């Protein structure tokens, strides 16, 4: 124990220098990786960027400039919009924004790990910054990193509020904003209730504190604009289209999500379980609050989409790294340089770090969050660039997703497939300037149109007949295991 105390003292004494060095290394790594990112990998990323661009241009919270959007809350697009004003380019704005929050997340997870010990704090940062899921998301314009930061900062400030009520002034608005980044933030109420319950004696003194009241009011102010917009637009302040697609909690969903847990790494998940065991055994209420958050988050996402989406673990990954750090610290015992337990713990740490980096660069275990998936929309970007360089400005483009293609093409010339075909049928003279984009990235929408590569697109009509589009392949772009084609319409008719 004496050796551990000396190590913790050393970390505390040199805390600023150590954190500066670690965060600088992380920032350099993120910057180098960002230099190699030309576009994004997910449809969701393009939706967030499109929402931010439309907000910035005064076209409202929409994807297509017409239909009010009700799926994602506005927190992340609002952040993107503010950076877009500064940096002008939406891709660059998003990379800078997410990179900044990545560094801040490393800082806050050190603070949370430090609740156990400075050693656990430093180990937590090391494990997080080298984990493939975190590395991948540092250059993904998605809500994963911002949600990590705001949810963890909110819970940390909430804990500190029981020590000094002034922290509640910031805690409640931060937690409220995390709900506007991802609706999962509403489930932070469960760990908050747990920690309030175990500090019930302090609650009596704090409940009518002016600082608590101010914090709650500020939190409600954060919600007010979004609730007002939903009420005016949909007649319901709490409306979200997610309510129509939430899956029921099923045993199969739990099994699927549990299996994905073991794709977090080769050795890493098992060390996490060791850490969780010691968190429960320690009876440390602060760390147990984060364990409650882990359990609640797990239950919610085991039901969402049937529990089959690996990236959902990203939202809770920093806490998982804290559990892993606790596991390693317990395995290491007194951390004596001559002790076999210490050598064994350091060996485990080294294996975890190297294996996580290997997973990121190789695609082992899980293909989704690796370097091979970055720039996955490259074929769309390249073929759009071809169209911009070779077609007249008044060309008409039929696309599966305006939010995606408007990142690379002039959106005023763009139609969804259905609207574009109707426009063509009503104005046959537009045939020579009408072009169709189809890609394998959105195959659930593009499948019939991908057949245009072979010269014919057949679309069933309500009348029982079929609309036949005769097409020519103008251009094709490939990127790894996906491709995008550009077609022109040579003729059409009903059969």
C-alpha positions in Angstrom: 0.0 0.0 0.0 2.9 2.4 0.8 4.2 2.1 -2.8 0.7 2.9 -4.2 0.5 6.0 -2.0 3.9 7.1 -3.2 2.9 6.6 -6.9 -0.4 8.5 -6.3 1.6 11.3 -4.6 4.0 11.5 -7.5 1.1 11.7 -10.0 -0.6 14.5 -7.9 2.7 16.4 -7.5 3.3 16.3 -11.3 -0.3 16.3 -12.3 -0.3 19.3 -14.6 2.9 18.2 -16.4 1.6 14.6 -16.8 -1.8 15.7 -18.1 -0.3 18.2 -20.5 2.0 15.6 -22.0 -0.7 13.0 -22.3 -3.3 15.4 -23.8 -0.7 16.8 -26.2 0.1 13.3 -27.4 -3.6 12.7 -27.9 -4.1 16.0 -29.7 -1.3 15.3 -32.1 -2.6 11.8 -32.8 -6.1 13.1 -33.5 -4.7 15.9 -35.7 -2.7 13.4 -37.8 -5.7 11.1 -38.2 -8.0 14.0 -39.1 -5.6 15.1 -41.9 -6.4 11.7 -43.5 -10.2 12.1 -43.3 -11.8 13.6 -46.4 -15.4 12.7 -45.7 -17.5 10.8 -43.2 -18.4 7.2 -42.8 -22.1 7.2 -41.8 -25.4 8.6 -43.0 -26.0 10.1 -39.6 -22.9 12.2 -39.9 -24.2 13.8 -43.1 -27.6 14.4 -41.5 -26.0 16.2 -38.6 -23.9 18.3 -41.0 -26.9 19.0 -43.2 -29.0 20.1 -40.2 -26.2 22.4 -39.0 -25.8 24.0 -42.5 -29.6 24.5 -42.9 -29.7 26.1 -39.4 -26.8 28.4 -40.3 -28.4 29.4 -43.6 -31.8 30.2 -42.0 -33.6 27.3 -43.5 -34.7 25.8 -40.2 -34.1 22.5 -38.5 -34.7 20.4 -41.6 -32.8 18.0 -43.8 -34.6 19.1 -47.0 -35.4 22.7 -46.3 -39.1 21.9 -46.0 -39.9 19.1 -43.5 -39.4 19.9 -39.8 -37.0 17.3 -38.4 -38.0 15.4 -35.3 -35.5 12.5 -34.9 -32.3 14.0 -33.5 -32.4 16.6 -30.7 -30.6 19.8 -31.8 -27.7 20.0 -29.4 -25.0 18.6 -31.7 -26.2 20.5 -34.8 -26.2 23.7 -32.8 -22.6 23.1 -31.8 -21.7 22.4 -35.4 -23.5 25.5 -36.5 -21.5 27.7 -34.1 -18.2 26.2 -35.4 -19.4 26.6 -39.0 -19.6 30.3 -38.5 -16.0 30.3 -37.4 -14.4 27.9 -39.9 -16.9 28.1 -42.8 -16.3 24.5 -44.0 -18.7 22.0 -42.3 -16.3 19.0 -42.5 -13.4 21.0 -41.0 -15.8 22.5 -38.4 -17.0 19.1 -37.4 -13.5 17.6 -37.1 -12.3 20.5 -34.9 -15.4 20.4 -32.7 -15.2 16.6 -32.1 -11.4 16.8 -31.7 -11.8 19.4 -29.0 -14.4 17.4 -27.1 -12.2 14.3 -27.4 -9.4 16.1 -25.5 -11.9 17.5 -22.9 -13.4 14.0 -22.5 -9.9 12.6 -21.6 -9.6 15.4 -19.1 -12.9 14.7 -17.4 -12.4 11.0 -17.3 -9.1 11.6 -15.4 -11.1 13.6 -12.9 -13.6 10.8 -12.5 -11.0 8.1 -12.2 -9.2 10.3 -9.7 -12.3 9.9 -7.4 -10.8 6.4 -6.8 -7.1 7.3 -7.0 -4.8 9.4 -9.2 -3.3 6.2 -10.5 -6.8 5.0 -11.7 -7.3 8.4 -13.2 -4.1 8.2 -15.3 -4.7 4.6 -16.3 -8.3 5.5 -17.3 -7.0 8.2 -19.7 -4.4 5.9 -21.1 -6.9 3.1 -21.8 -9.5 5.5 -23.3 -7.1 7.3 -25.6 -5.8 4.0 -27.0 -9.1 2.3 -27.4 -10.1 1.7 -31.0 -13.7 2.8 -30.4 -12.5 6.2 -29.0 -9.9 6.7 -31.6 -12.4 6.1 -34.4 -14.9 8.5 -32.9 -12.4 11.3 -32.5 -12.7 12.0 -36.3 -16.3 11.0 -36.7 -18.8 13.8 -36.9 -21.3 12.1 -34.6 -22.8 12.6 -31.2 -20.7 9.8 -29.5 -17.8 12.1 -28.3 -19.9 15.2 -27.3 -22.3 12.9 -25.4 -19.4 11.3 -23.6 -18.2 14.7 -22.5 -21.5 16.4 -21.5 -23.0 13.3 -19.7 -19.8 12.6 -17.7 -19.2 16.3 -16.9 -22.8 16.6 -15.7 -22.5 13.6 -13.4 -19.1 14.8 -12.1 -20.5 18.3 -11.3 -23.5 16.7 -9.7 -21.2 14.7 -7.4 -19.2 17.8 -6.6 -22.4 19.7 -5.8 -22.9 17.6 -2.6 -19.5 18.9 -1.5 -20.0 22.5 -2.6 -23.5 23.6 -3.8 -22.0 26.1 -6.3 -21.4 23.1 -8.7 -25.1 22.6 -9.0 -25.4 25.9 -10.9 -23.4 24.2 -13.8 -24.4 20.6 -13.2 -28.1 20.9 -14.2 -27.7 22.9 -17.4 -24.9 20.6 -18.5 -27.0 17.5 -17.9 -29.9 19.2 -19.7 -27.7 19.9 -22.7 -26.5 16.3 -22.7 -30.2 15.4 -23.3 -30.2 17.7 -26.3 -27.1 16.0 -27.7 -28.7 12.5 -27.3 -32.0 11.6 -25.8 -30.1 9.0 -23.7 -29.2 11.9 -21.5 -32.6 11.7 -19.9 -31.6 8.4 -18.3 -29.0 10.2 -16.3 -31.8 10.8 -13.8 -31.3 7.2 -12.5 -27.6 7.6 -11.3 -28.6 11.1 -10.0 -31.4 9.6 -8.0 -29.1 6.9 -6.6 -26.5 9.4 -5.5 -29.2 11.7 -4.0 -30.6 8.8 -2.0 -27.2 7.8 -0.5 -26.7 11.4 0.4 -30.1 12.0 1.8 -28.9 13.8 4.9 -27.1 16.4 2.8 -30.2 16.7 0.6 -32.2 18.2 3.4 -29.7 21.0 3.7 -29.3 21.5 -0.1 -32.8 21.1 -1.5 -33.8 24.7 -0.9 -30.4 26.1 -1.6 -30.4 29.1 -3.9 -27.7 27.5 -6.0 -29.7 24.3 -6.5 -32.7 26.4 -7.5 -30.7 28.5 -9.9 -29.2 25.3 -11.5 -32.6 23.8 -12.0 -33.9 27.0 -13.6 -30.9 27.1 -15.9 -31.5 23.5 -16.9 -35.1 24.2 -17.7 -34.0 27.2 -19.8 -31.8 24.9 -21.9 -34.8 22.7 -22.6 -37.3 25.6 -23.2 -36.4 26.5 -26.8 -36.6 22.8 -28.0 -39.8 22.1 -26.2 -41.4 25.3 -27.5 -40.4 24.5 -31.1 -41.9 21.0 -30.8 -45.1 22.3 -29.3 -45.5 24.9 -32.1 -44.5 22.4 -34.8 -46.0 19.2 -33.7 -48.5 20.2 -30.9 -46.4 18.2 -28.4 -43.4 19.6 -26.5 -42.0 16.1 -26.0 -42.5 14.9 -29.5 -39.8 12.8 -31.2 -40.1 10.4 -34.1 -37.9 8.0 -32.0 -41.1 7.1 -30.1 -42.3 5.4 -33.2 -39.3 3.1 -33.6 -38.2 2.2 -30.1 -38.0 -1.6 -29.8 -39.3 -3.6 -26.9 -36.8 -4.9 -24.4 -36.2 -8.6 -25.3 -34.0 -11.3 -24.0 -32.5 -11.7 -27.4 -31.6 -8.0 -27.4 -29.7 -8.4 -24.2 -27.8 -11.4 -25.5 -26.8 -9.5 -28.7 -25.6 -6.5 -26.7 -23.7 -8.7 -24.2 -21.9 -10.4 -27.1 -21.0 -7.0 -28.5 -19.4 -6.1 -25.1 -16.8 -8.8 -25.7 -15.9 -7.1 -29.0 -14.5 -4.2 -27.1 -11.1 -5.9 -27.1 -9.3 -9.2 -26.8 -8.4 -8.9 -23.1 -10.0 -5.6 -22.2 -13.6 -6.7 -21.5 -12.4 -9.3 -18.9 -10.4 -6.7 -17.0 -13.4 -4.5 -17.0 -15.4 -7.2 -15.3 -12.7 -7.5 -12.7 -12.9 -3.7 -12.1 -16.7 -3.8 -11.8 -16.4 -6.5 -9.1 -14.1 -4.3 -7.1 -16.3 -1.3 -7.6 -19.2 -3.2 -6.1 -17.0 -4.6 -3.3 -15.5 -1.2 -2.4 -18.9 0.4 -1.5 -17.6 3.7 -2.9 -20.9 5.5 -3.6 -19.3 7.8 -6.2 -18.0 5.0 -8.3 -21.2 3.0 -7.8 -23.2 5.9 -9.2 -21.2 5.5 -12.4 -21.9 1.8 -12.3 -25.6 2.6 -12.0 -25.2 4.7 -15.1 -23.4 1.9 -16.9 -26.3 -0.6 -16.1 -29.0 1.9 -17.1 -27.3 2.8 -20.3 -26.7 -0.9 -21.0 -30.4 -1.8 -20.5 -31.6 1.0 -22.7 -29.3 0.2 -25.6 -29.9 -3.5 -25.3 -33.5 -2.7 -26.3 -32.7 -0.1 -28.9 -32.4 -1.6 -32.3 -32.5 -5.0 -30.7 -29.1 -4.3 -29.1 -27.2 -4.9 -32.3 -25.2 -1.7 -32.8 -21.7 -1.8 -31.5 -21.0 1.9 -31.6 -23.6 2.4 -28.8 -20.9 1.3 -26.4 -19.1 4.5 -27.2 -21.4 6.6 -25.1 -20.3 4.7 -21.9 -16.8 3.8 -23.0 -15.0 6.2 -20.7 -16.7 4.7 -17.6 -15.8 1.2 -18.9 -12.2 2.4 -19.1 -12.4 3.5 -15.5 -13.6 0.0 -14.5 -10.7 -1.5 -16.5 -8.2 0.8 -14.8 -9.5 -0.2 -11.4 -9.2 -3.9 -12.4 -5.5 -3.3 -13.5 -4.7 -1.4 -10.3 -6.1 -4.2 -8.2 -4.3 -6.8 -10.1 -1.1 -4.8 -9.6 -1.4 -4.9 -5.9 1.1 -2.5 -4.2 2.8 -1.6 -7.6 6.2 -2.5 -6.3 8.7 -2.6 -9.3 10.0 -6.0 -8.1 6.6 -7.5 -7.3 5.3 -10.2 -9.7 1.7 -8.8 -9.4 2.9 -5.4 -10.6 4.8 -6.9 -13.6 1.7 -9.0 -14.4 -0.5 -5.9 -14.3 1.8 -3.8 -16.5 1.9 -6.7 -18.9 -1.9 -6.7 -19.1 -1.9 -2.9 -19.6 0.6 -3.2 -22.4 -1.3 -6.0 -24.1 -4.5 -4.1 -23.9 -3.0 -0.9 -25.4 -1.2 -2.8 -28.3 -4.2 -5.0 -29.0 -6.6 -2.0 -29.2 -4.3 -0.2 -31.6 -4.1 -3.4 -33.6 -7.9 -3.7 -33.7 -8.1 -0.1 -35.0 -5.6 -0.6 -37.8 -6.5 -4.2 -38.7 -10.2 -4.4 -38.4 -10.0 -7.5 -36.2 -13.0 -8.3 -34.0 -15.1 -5.5 -35.3 -14.9 -3.9 -38.7 -17.2 -0.9 -38.0 -14.9 1.2 -35.9 -11.6 0.8 -37.6 -9.4 2.9 -39.9 -10.8 0.9 -42.8 -14.2 2.4 -42.3 -13.2 6.0 -42.2 -13.8 7.9 -45.5 -16.4 5.3 -46.4 -18.4 7.9 -48.4 -15.5 8.6 -50.7 -17.2 7.1 -53.7 -20.1 9.5 -53.3 -17.8 12.5 -52.9 -15.7 11.6 -55.9 -18.6 11.0 -58.2 -20.2 14.2 -57.1 -17.0 16.0 -57.9 -17.1 14.4 -61.4 -20.7 15.7 -61.9 -19.7 19.2 -60.7 -16.9 19.4 -63.1 -18.6 17.9 -66.2 -22.3 18.7 -66.1 -24.1 22.1 -66.7 -25.2 24.0 -63.6 -28.9 23.4 -64.4 -28.5 19.6 -64.4 -31.1 17.8 -62.3 -30.0 15.1 -59.8 -32.0 12.3 -58.4 -30.6 11.0 -55.2 -31.5 8.6 -52.3 -30.7 11.1 -49.6 -30.6 14.8 -50.1 -28.9 15.4 -46.7 -26.0 13.2 -47.8 -25.6 14.3 -51.4 -26.0 18.0 -50.6 -22.7 17.9 -48.9 -21.1 17.4 -52.3 -23.6 18.7 -54.9 -25.7 21.9 -55.2 -28.9 21.1 -53.3 -31.1 23.4 -55.3 -30.9 21.0 -58.2 -31.6 17.9 -56.2 -34.7 15.6 -55.8 -35.4 12.5 -53.9 -36.0 9.6 -56.3 -39.8 9.8 -56.1 -40.1 13.5 -56.5 -37.5 13.6 -59.3 -39.2 10.9 -61.3 -42.6 12.6 -60.9 -40.9 15.8 -62.2 -39.5 13.9 -65.1 -42.9 12.4 -66.1 -44.5 15.8 -66.0 -41.7 17.5 -67.9 -40.3 14.9 -70.4 -38.1 17.7 -72.0 -35.9 17.5 -68.9 -34.8 14.0 -69.8 -31.4 15.0 -71.3 -30.4 16.9 -68.2 -31.7 14.4 -65.6 -29.1 12.2 -63.9 -29.5 9.5 -61.3 -27.1 8.6 -58.4 -27.2 5.2 -56.8 -24.8 3.7 -54.3 -24.3 0.6 -52.2 -24.0 2.6 -49.0 -27.8 3.1 -48.9 -28.8 -0.1 -50.6 -32.2 -0.2 -48.8 -33.2 2.8 -50.9 -31.0 2.4 -54.0 -31.4 -1.3 -54.9 -33.8 -0.8 -57.8 -31.7 2.0 -59.1 -28.5 0.1 -59.0 -30.0 -2.0 -61.7 -29.6 1.0 -64.0 -26.0 0.0 -64.3 -27.3 -2.8 -66.6 -29.4 -0.4 -68.7 -32.9 -0.6 -67.2 -34.6 0.5 -64.0 -38.0 -1.1 -63.3 -40.3 0.6 -60.7 -43.7 -0.8 -59.8 -46.7 1.5 -59.9 -49.9 1.5 -57.9 -51.8 0.7 -61.1 -50.1 -2.7 -61.3 -48.0 -1.5 -64.3 -44.3 -0.7 -64.1 -42.3 2.4 -65.0 -39.3 1.5 -67.1 -36.4 3.9 -67.2 -33.7 3.2 -69.9 -30.4 4.4 -68.6 -26.7 4.7 -69.5 -23.8 4.4 -67.1 -22.0 7.7 -67.2 -19.5 7.2 -64.4 -18.6 4.9 -61.5 -16.5 5.4 -58.4 -15.4 2.7 -56.0 -14.0 2.9 -52.5 -13.0 -0.4 -50.7 -16.2 -2.5 -50.5 -18.7 0.2 -51.8 -19.3 1.9 -55.0 -21.5 4.7 -56.5 -22.8 4.9 -60.1 -24.0 7.9 -62.1 -26.7 7.3 -64.7 -28.3 9.3 -67.4 -31.9 8.7 -68.5 -32.1 7.8 -72.2 -35.8 6.9 -72.4 -38.7 6.0 -70.2 -42.2 4.6 -70.5 -45.0 2.6 -68.7 -45.5 -1.1 -69.3 
